[in-house]
């Protein structure tokens, strides 16, 4: 079985991403993760965010985050 060009490129992307992450200190990694999560939430409306928070962390967390 031979590796396709797509599989080769995907493997390269994975290894490159891992190299970048391994070179980050903890603060940079946290900032990167938070920025990515915020970017993913850009299209969310308040009800979407509320539902996700309650589903994942419970209603108490919703009230803690949204005083």
GULOKE-5989 format. One record per residue: x, y, z of N, C-alpha, C in turn; residue in three letters; residue number from 1. Coordinates in steps of 0.1 Angstrom, whole numbers, plus 2048, in hexadecimal, padded with zeros to 3 digits. Atoms other than C-alpha are relative to their C-alpha. Layout:
// GULOKE-5989
<nc1=X, nc2=Y, nc3=Z, cac1=X, cac2=Y, cac3=Z, cc1=X, cc2=Y, cc3=Z, aa=ALA, i=NUM> .
...
END
This chain:
// GULOKE-5989
<nc1=808, nc2=7F4, nc3=800, cac1=800, cac2=800, cac3=800, cc1=809, cc2=80C, cc3=800, aa=UNK, i=1> .
<nc1=7F8, nc2=7F4, nc3=801, cac1=80E, cac2=822, cac3=7F6, cc1=7F9, cc2=80B, cc3=806, aa=UNK, i=2> .
<nc1=806, nc2=7F4, nc3=7FA, cac1=809, cac2=843, cac3=807, cc1=7FC, cc2=80A, cc3=7F5, aa=UNK, i=3> .
<nc1=804, nc2=7F6, nc3=80A, cac1=7F5, cac2=85C, cac3=7F2, cc1=807, cc2=80D, cc3=804, aa=UNK, i=4> .
<nc1=7FB, nc2=7F3, nc3=7FE, cac1=801, cac2=87F, cac3=7EE, cc1=7F8, cc2=808, cc3=80B, aa=UNK, i=5> .
<nc1=808, nc2=7FA, nc3=7F5, cac1=7E4, cac2=88B, cac3=804, cc1=804, cc2=7FB, cc3=80D, aa=UNK, i=6> .
<nc1=7FC, nc2=806, nc3=7F3, cac1=7EE, cac2=873, cac3=820, cc1=80D, cc2=805, cc3=804, aa=UNK, i=7> .
<nc1=7F2, nc2=7FB, nc3=7FD, cac1=812, cac2=87F, cac3=81D, cc1=7FF, cc2=80E, cc3=805, aa=UNK, i=8> .
<nc1=801, nc2=7F2, nc3=7FC, cac1=808, cac2=8A4, cac3=81F, cc1=7F9, cc2=801, cc3=80E, aa=UNK, i=9> .
<nc1=807, nc2=7FF, nc3=7F3, cac1=7F0, cac2=89D, cac3=83D, cc1=80A, cc2=7FB, cc3=80B, aa=UNK, i=10> .
<nc1=7F6, nc2=804, nc3=7F6, cac1=80C, cac2=88A, cac3=84F, cc1=80A, cc2=80B, cc3=803, aa=UNK, i=11> .
<nc1=7F7, nc2=7F5, nc3=7FF, cac1=824, cac2=8A7, cac3=848, cc1=7FA, cc2=80B, cc3=809, aa=UNK, i=12> .
<nc1=807, nc2=7F6, nc3=7F8, cac1=80A, cac2=8C0, cac3=856, cc1=800, cc2=7FC, cc3=80F, aa=UNK, i=13> .
<nc1=801, nc2=805, nc3=7F2, cac1=805, cac2=8AB, cac3=875, cc1=80E, cc2=801, cc3=807, aa=UNK, i=14> .
<nc1=7F3, nc2=7FF, nc3=7FA, cac1=82B, cac2=8A8, cac3=87C, cc1=804, cc2=80E, cc3=802, aa=UNK, i=15> .
<nc1=7FC, nc2=7F2, nc3=7FE, cac1=830, cac2=8CD, cac3=876, cc1=7F8, cc2=807, cc3=80B, aa=UNK, i=16> .
<nc1=808, nc2=7FB, nc3=7F5, cac1=813, cac2=8D6, cac3=88D, cc1=806, cc2=7FC, cc3=80E, aa=UNK, i=17> .
<nc1=7FA, nc2=805, nc3=7F4, cac1=822, cac2=8C0, cac3=8A8, cc1=80D, cc2=806, cc3=803, aa=UNK, i=18> .
<nc1=7F3, nc2=7F9, nc3=7FD, cac1=844, cac2=8D0, cac3=8A4, cc1=7FE, cc2=80E, cc3=805, aa=UNK, i=19> .
<nc1=803, nc2=7F2, nc3=7FB, cac1=835, cac2=8F3, cac3=8A8, cc1=7FC, cc2=7FF, cc3=80F, aa=UNK, i=20> .
<nc1=805, nc2=801, nc3=7F3, cac1=822, cac2=8E8, cac3=8C7, cc1=80B, cc2=7FD, cc3=80A, aa=UNK, i=21> .
<nc1=7F5, nc2=804, nc3=7F7, cac1=840, cac2=8D7, cac3=8D7, cc1=80A, cc2=80B, cc3=802, aa=UNK, i=22> .
<nc1=7F7, nc2=7F5, nc3=7FE, cac1=854, cac2=8F7, cac3=8D2, cc1=7FA, cc2=80C, cc3=808, aa=UNK, i=23> .
<nc1=806, nc2=7F6, nc3=7F9, cac1=83B, cac2=90C, cac3=8E5, cc1=802, cc2=7FF, cc3=80F, aa=UNK, i=24> .
<nc1=800, nc2=801, nc3=7F1, cac1=83E, cac2=915, cac3=90A, cc1=7F1, cc2=800, cc3=804, aa=UNK, i=25> .
<nc1=80D, nc2=802, nc3=7FC, cac1=81F, cac2=910, cac3=91F, cc1=7F7, cc2=80C, cc3=7FE, aa=UNK, i=26> .
<nc1=808, nc2=7F4, nc3=802, cac1=813, cac2=934, cac3=91E, cc1=7FC, cc2=803, cc3=7F1, aa=UNK, i=27> .
<nc1=802, nc2=7FF, nc3=80E, cac1=816, cac2=935, cac3=8F8, cc1=7F5, cc2=7F6, cc3=7FC, aa=UNK, i=28> .
<nc1=80A, nc2=80B, nc3=804, cac1=803, cac2=914, cac3=8F5, cc1=7F2, cc2=804, cc3=805, aa=UNK, i=29> .
<nc1=80D, nc2=7FC, nc3=7FA, cac1=7E7, cac2=921, cac3=90C, cc1=7FA, cc2=80B, cc3=7F8, aa=UNK, i=30> .
<nc1=805, nc2=7F5, nc3=808, cac1=7E4, cac2=941, cac3=8F8, cc1=7FB, cc2=7FB, cc3=7F3, aa=UNK, i=31> .
<nc1=804, nc2=805, nc3=80C, cac1=7E3, cac2=92E, cac3=8D8, cc1=7F3, cc2=7F8, cc3=800, aa=UNK, i=32> .
<nc1=80D, nc2=808, nc3=7FE, cac1=7C8, cac2=916, cac3=8E5, cc1=7F4, cc2=809, cc3=802, aa=UNK, i=33> .
<nc1=80B, nc2=7F7, nc3=7FD, cac1=7B3, cac2=932, cac3=8F3, cc1=7FC, cc2=808, cc3=7F3, aa=UNK, i=34> .
<nc1=802, nc2=7F9, nc3=80C, cac1=7B6, cac2=946, cac3=8D2, cc1=7F8, cc2=7F7, cc3=7F6, aa=UNK, i=35> .
<nc1=807, nc2=80A, nc3=809, cac1=7AB, cac2=927, cac3=8BE, cc1=7F2, cc2=7FD, cc3=805, aa=UNK, i=36> .
<nc1=80E, nc2=802, nc3=7FB, cac1=78D, cac2=921, cac3=8D5, cc1=7F7, cc2=80C, cc3=7FD, aa=UNK, i=37> .
<nc1=808, nc2=7F4, nc3=802, cac1=782, cac2=945, cac3=8D3, cc1=7FC, cc2=801, cc3=7F1, aa=UNK, i=38> .
<nc1=803, nc2=800, nc3=80E, cac1=785, cac2=943, cac3=8AD, cc1=7F5, cc2=7F7, cc3=7FC, aa=UNK, i=39> .
<nc1=80A, nc2=80A, nc3=803, cac1=770, cac2=924, cac3=8AC, cc1=7F2, cc2=804, cc3=805, aa=UNK, i=40> .
<nc1=80D, nc2=7FC, nc3=7FA, cac1=755, cac2=935, cac3=8C1, cc1=7FA, cc2=80D, cc3=7F9, aa=UNK, i=41> .
<nc1=804, nc2=7F4, nc3=806, cac1=752, cac2=954, cac3=8AA, cc1=7F2, cc2=800, cc3=7FB, aa=UNK, i=42> .
<nc1=80D, nc2=800, nc3=806, cac1=732, cac2=949, cac3=899, cc1=7F5, cc2=7FD, cc3=80B, aa=UNK, i=43> .
<nc1=80A, nc2=804, nc3=7F6, cac1=721, cac2=93F, cac3=8BA, cc1=7F8, cc2=80C, cc3=805, aa=UNK, i=44> .
<nc1=809, nc2=7F6, nc3=7FA, cac1=703, cac2=952, cac3=8C7, cc1=800, cc2=7FC, cc3=80F, aa=UNK, i=45> .
<nc1=800, nc2=802, nc3=7F2, cac1=6FD, cac2=955, cac3=8ED, cc1=7FA, cc2=7F3, cc3=804, aa=UNK, i=46> .
<nc1=806, nc2=80D, nc3=7FD, cac1=6E6, cac2=937, cac3=8ED, cc1=809, cc2=7F4, cc3=7FD, aa=UNK, i=47> .
<nc1=7F6, nc2=80A, nc3=804, cac1=700, cac2=922, cac3=8DB, cc1=80A, cc2=7FE, cc3=80B, aa=UNK, i=48> .
<nc1=7F6, nc2=801, nc3=7F5, cac1=71A, cac2=92A, cac3=8F5, cc1=7FB, cc2=7FB, cc3=80D, aa=UNK, i=49> .
<nc1=807, nc2=805, nc3=7F3, cac1=702, cac2=925, cac3=912, cc1=7FE, cc2=7F1, cc3=7FF, aa=UNK, i=50> .
<nc1=803, nc2=80E, nc3=801, cac1=6F8, cac2=903, cac3=905, cc1=80D, cc2=7F8, cc3=801, aa=UNK, i=51> .
<nc1=7F3, nc2=807, nc3=7FF, cac1=71C, cac2=8F8, cac3=900, cc1=806, cc2=7FF, cc3=80E, aa=UNK, i=52> .
<nc1=7FA, nc2=800, nc3=7F2, cac1=728, cac2=903, cac3=922, cc1=7F8, cc2=7F7, cc3=809, aa=UNK, i=53> .
<nc1=808, nc2=808, nc3=7F8, cac1=70A, cac2=8F3, cac3=933, cc1=802, cc2=7F1, cc3=7FD, aa=UNK, i=54> .
<nc1=7FE, nc2=80E, nc3=803, cac1=70E, cac2=8D3, cac3=920, cc1=80E, cc2=7FA, cc3=804, aa=UNK, i=55> .
<nc1=7F2, nc2=805, nc3=7FD, cac1=734, cac2=8D0, cac3=926, cc1=803, cc2=802, cc3=80F, aa=UNK, i=56> .
<nc1=7FB, nc2=7FD, nc3=7F2, cac1=738, cac2=8E0, cac3=949, cc1=7F5, cc2=802, cc3=80A, aa=UNK, i=57> .
<nc1=80B, nc2=7FE, nc3=7F6, cac1=715, cac2=8E4, cac3=959, cc1=7FC, cc2=80E, cc3=801, aa=UNK, i=58> .
<nc1=807, nc2=7F3, nc3=7FF, cac1=6FE, cac2=900, cac3=961, cc1=808, cc2=809, cc3=80A, aa=UNK, i=59> .
<nc1=7F9, nc2=7F8, nc3=7F7, cac1=713, cac2=90C, cac3=97E, cc1=80C, cc2=807, cc3=7F9, aa=UNK, i=60> .
<nc1=7F5, nc2=7F9, nc3=807, cac1=730, cac2=913, cac3=967, cc1=7FB, cc2=80B, cc3=7F7, aa=UNK, i=61> .
<nc1=806, nc2=7F6, nc3=808, cac1=719, cac2=926, cac3=950, cc1=7FE, cc2=80D, cc3=809, aa=UNK, i=62> .
<nc1=803, nc2=7F4, nc3=7F8, cac1=70F, cac2=93D, cac3=96D, cc1=80D, cc2=806, cc3=805, aa=UNK, i=63> .
<nc1=7F3, nc2=7FB, nc3=7FC, cac1=734, cac2=940, cac3=978, cc1=806, cc2=808, cc3=7F5, aa=UNK, i=64> .
<nc1=7FA, nc2=7F9, nc3=80B, cac1=73E, cac2=94B, cac3=956, cc1=7F8, cc2=80C, cc3=7FB, aa=UNK, i=65> .
<nc1=809, nc2=7F6, nc3=805, cac1=720, cac2=961, cac3=94F, cc1=7F9, cc2=807, cc3=80C, aa=UNK, i=66> .
<nc1=807, nc2=7FA, nc3=7F4, cac1=719, cac2=975, cac3=96F, cc1=7F5, cc2=80A, cc3=7FD, aa=UNK, i=67> .
END
